[in-house]
Amino acid sequence: MRNMRIRCLLEGVNHLLLPATCPACGKVLAFGQKICPDCKKQMTYVKEPFCMKCGKELKDMEAEYCYDCSHKTHLFTRGLALYIYNQTVSRAIFDLKYKNRRENGIFFGEELALRYSSLIREWEIDLVLPVPIYNKKKVKRGYNQAAIVGKRFATLVGVSYSEKILYRQKCTKPLKTMNDRERAKHLLGAFAVKEEGKGRRVLLVDDIYTTGATMDACSRVLLKAGFSQVYFLTVAVGNGV
């Protein structure tokens, strides 16, 4: 009880000295808040029905897969996302990646844990890995945004975590202007693995899922290294059809 009181007191003092701000709009939050009420309303959780492969929200209640997943073969087993990608979510992710708002990554990791911790037991995940960024980019930015999210998530759900097993050995260009074939070709040889998988099930963590090209590229080298199955969680995903 005494330790709890001391911790609460320290949290209160810390809030006065360094008040928390909303991950989306940057407004100062009231003590105990993690996001302001207005932004919380605008950050829409992915809800069922969603694609049984990539986790995109579906409009057709009878469908099992989105258009993309029903027309291509992915190497990962399954994935899910936290939010539908929209302007508010995009702003929070942008600030995490480019404005040193590392606390946004902590927030996303905690939200993922609250929503999907039971799935980690269901999927029998042995190891959490962040999708890596190229080392020169990491040095310039100072951190890998996916690593901040992934480490917080892994800590809360009680699963082993590593940033040393999967790495990016090739600097790649932004994929947003490329089609599926161009993305896959551009990512060939981009990732590598330093450790044998030994049949373990791995969970990748990243900020955004779009076409799955990055997840497939990571999955390819992980499966080749002996990991048995690859799952993923992302902060955001686009709408499915």
N, C-alpha and C positions, 0 to 999 in steps of 0.2 A: 504493500500500500504506500509506504514511504517513498519507494523508488518511483512509483507511478506519479505521485504528487510532484516530485522533483522534475520528472520528465515533462509533465504538463506545464510546470512553471518555466522550464527552459524553453519549451516550444512557444510559450506566450512572449517571453523576452525576445526570442529570435524573430517572432512575427513583428514586434514593435521596431526592431532594428532593421530587419530585412523583410518587409511585408511581401507576401506572395502575390503574384499577378496572374491574371487569366492567361492561359496558354494560347488563346485565340485572339483576343482584342488588346491584351496588355493592361487592362484596368486593375488597380489594386483591389485585392479580395478581402472580404471580412475574414476574421480568424476562423479557421476550420474549413473554409471553402477551398475547392480545388479548381473551380471554373465558375465564371459568373453565370447567373441564371439565363440571361439572354443568349449567350453563346452555347450553353448546354442544350437549349431548345433547338438550335440550328445544327448541332452535330448529331446527325441521325445514325443510330445504330443499324447495322445490317440485320435484317430480320427474315425469318422464313416466309415463303420458300426461297432457298438459295441454292445455287449450283452445287451439286454433290462432289464436284471436283475442285473448283477454284473458289467457291464461296460467294460469287456474285449474286446479288439479289435478283430474283426472277419475277416477272410479271405474270407468267403462266403458272397457275397453281398445279397443273398436271405435269409440268416439265420437271425433269431431274437434272438436266444440264443446260448451261447457257449455250448460245449459238457457237461461240468459239470452241468450247470444250466438246461439243457434239460433232465438230468438224476437224478436230486435230487430236493427236495423241500426246499427252503430257507424261513426263517421266516421274513427277512427284505423285505421291499417293492421294493426298488431299490437302486442302488449305481453306482457311477462313480469314475474314477481315473484321475489324472492329466497326468502322464507320463507312458510310457511303461518301465517296469523294465529292466534296462541294467546296464553295468558296471559303467557308469558315474553317473547315478541316485543312484545306490547302494552305491557308495563312498560318495555321499553327505548325504544320509540317515545314513550311518554308522558313519560319523563324527558328525552328529547331536546327535546320540544316545550314542556314546561311547567316543567322543573326546571333549565334552562340546561346540560344535559349535552350540549354541542355535540360533545364527543369521540365521542358515540354516532353522530353523523352522519358523522364521519370513518370510523368503523368500518364503517358500512353502505355507504359509498361504496367502500371498499376491498374489501368482500365482493362487491359487485355487479361490480366490475372483475375480480376473480378468476374469477367464474363466467360472466360474459357478455361479456368483452372481444372474443372471436372473433365474436360476433353483430354487434357494431358494424361490423366490416368486412363481414360478410355483408349487413347491411342498408344498407351504404354511407351511414352517418350523416354529415352535414356539420356539425351543430350540436346541442349539448345545452342544453336550457332547463329550469329548475326550474319546477314549477307555482307561480305566485306567490300570496302572501297579500296581503290589503288593507294599504295602507301604514300606516294607524293601528295595526293589529294588529302589524305588523312593528316599528314604533317602540316600542310597549308591550313586546313580547317581546324586542326587541333583535336579532332575526334571523329569517330564514325557514328552517325546518328542512330543507325540500326543497332549498334552495340549498346548504346545507352538504354534503348527500349528493351532489348533482349536480356541484358544483365539484370535489370530491375524485375522483369517478368520471371526469369529463372529463379531469382532469389526468393520471390514471393511464393512460387509454386513448388519450390524445393527440388529442382532438377539441376543436374550438373550443367555447367556453362563453360564455353571456351571461345576465345578469339584467335587461337593459334592453329586450329586444325584446318579450317577452310580459309584460303587467301586468294586475292585477286592479283594475278601475275602480269596482266596486260591492262594498260590504260585504255578505256573504251570511251567512245563518244556518246552523247545523249541519244537515246533510242526513240524519242518521241516522233521524229520525222520519218522513221524507217518502217517498212512493211514487215510482216512476219518473217519472210525469207531473209531479208536484209538483217533483221535483228539476230536471227539464229546464226547466220554467217559471221556477223561482227563479233559475237560472243564466243565463237569457237576458240578454245585455248585461253579464255580470259581467266578462268578459275583453276585452282589446283588444291590438292589435299596433302597434308603433311603426315597423316596418321591413318593406319588401317582401321576400317570400320568395325570389324569383328562382329558383324550381324546386328549392330546397334540401330535403334530407330532414332532418327534425328529430326529436330524441329528447327526450321529456318525462320528467322524474324527479319522483317524489312518494313520500310515505311509505306510503300504503295505497290499494289499489284495492278498491272495493266493487261498485257497479253500472256504473261507467263514465261516469256523468253529467258529472263534472268533466273527464275526458279528452275527452269528446265536445264539451263547451263550449269547451275550449281548441283542439281540432282544428278546430272550425268557423271560428274567427277566423283561425287560421294558414293553413288552406287558402284562405280568401277572400283572404288577403294574398299568395298566390302560392307558398307552400311546397307542394312536390309530394306529400309523404307525411309522416304523423305516426306515430311509434312511441312506446312508453313502457316504462319500467322503474320498478317500485316496490319498496319494502322488503318489503311484505307483501301478501297477498291471501287472501280467504276460500276455503273449500273449494268446488269445483264439484260438479256432479251429472251 
